[in-house]
Amino acid sequence: MKPQVTLRPWEVTDAAFCCYTRNDPRLYRWFRQDEPIKLKDQKKFIAEDKLYDNYGGMVIEVNNKPVGLCAVKMDSEFSIAVLPEHQGKGIAKRAMQLLIKKHPYLWSEVFVGNPALGFYLFKFGFKITGVKERAYYKKGVGLVDVVKIEHGPKYIK
């Protein structure tokens, strides 16, 4: 049976879950953040997003249980992360379908080596539209490369 996946705007009360997800070492290495997120900072970030709606943060839920995070910024840049223990169950696929349905154009920068890149390219038809070498500094890794991916009417065959 397919999981019942929903996306809902995050609330300040989700801050602890957001920190747990964003600081998970299995996911953290693919995020731009270079330091673990502190609870007080996450609460402030969510409160500002609720006020200005510039980040578009959402909680991915399965049967009303949080299992991941996603966002679509005002400029259509998206991000998505599902906790590893919930991966492989079609949750990220359904969440992406919901994002694409609501936002006809999406883009992101994905670290080279991130296994999610194939997911975006082969499951959803994203196209690589650029490469930035040494784009971000990650402690313990140094400067990392990213590819820009885009999805929308002009990129779909």
ABEGO torsion letter per residue (X at the ends): XBBBBBBBBBBAAAAAAAAAAAABAAAAAABABABBBBAAAAAAAAAAAAAAGAAGBBBBBBGGBBABBBBBBAAGBBBBBBBAAABGAGAAAAAAAAAAAABABBBBBBBBGBAAAAAAAAAAGBBBABBBBGABBBBGAEBBBBBBBBBEAAABX
